[in-house]
Amino acid sequence: MRVHIKKKQQQIEKILDSKRVQYDKIDVSAEEDKIKKMRELIGDPSALPPQLFNGDTYLGDFAAFDVAVEEGSLEKFLKL
């Protein structure tokens, strides 16, 4: 499962880098409180990374990000 998550993270990073979008990457696997906070902000106690936020505003998961890329609405999705 970790490989699957890592591939999604890399895809997100590649796209954000290509669009020159600045972002902070938070490793929720490093500390239990970080994944707990992520899940609280999302409102889903079983949510898995990668998840996207703008500050503390939850934007969506990888599937929602991927749809935004395909539809050409990434800036709107990211609330930029």
N, C-alpha and C positions, 0 to 999 in steps of 0.2 A: 504494500500500500504506500509506503514512504516514497518509492520510486515514482509512482503515479502522481503523488502530490508534488514532488520535486519537478517533474516535467511540466506540470501546470504552472508552477511558480516561475520556472525559466521562460515559459511562453509569455506570461504576463510581463516579466522584466524585459524581454526582448522587444515587445511591442511598445511598452512605455519608453524604453530607451530610444527606439527608432523615432518616436514622436517627440522626444526631448521633454518628457513629462518628469518633473522631479517627484521623488517618492521616498518614503522611509520604509525599509523592510524590517519587520519585527518577527524574530524567531520565537514562535509560541511554544516550540518544543523544548526550549531551554529552561523555561520556568513555568511552573504550574499556574501561578497567578496570572500570567499573560494569556494563556488559553482560556482561563476562567473569565477574564475581563472580555476577551473577544466574544465568547459565547453569551455573556450577559448583554453586551451591546447589540448583538444580533437577536437575542431572545430565543435562542435555540441551544439547549444544553448538550446537544450531540453534534453541533456544527464542526466541520473539519476545515482546515486550511486548504487552499488559500482563500481568503476573504478580503474584500477591498473596502476601505474606509477613506473618507475625506475628513480628517480630524477624528472626532468621535461619531461622525455620521456614517452609518452603514450604507454602503453602495450596492453590494451584492457579492455573489460567489463567482467562481470561474465561469460557470455556464452563462450567467448574466453578462459578464465581461466579454465573453466570446461572441454573444449575440450583438452586443453594442459595436464590437469591432466589425463584424460582418455587415451590420446595417449602416455603418459609417456614422454612428452616433456616440463615439467614445467620449468626446469632450462633454457632451450632455450627461452621459452615464457617470463620468468622474466629477461632475459639477464644477467644471473649470470655467 
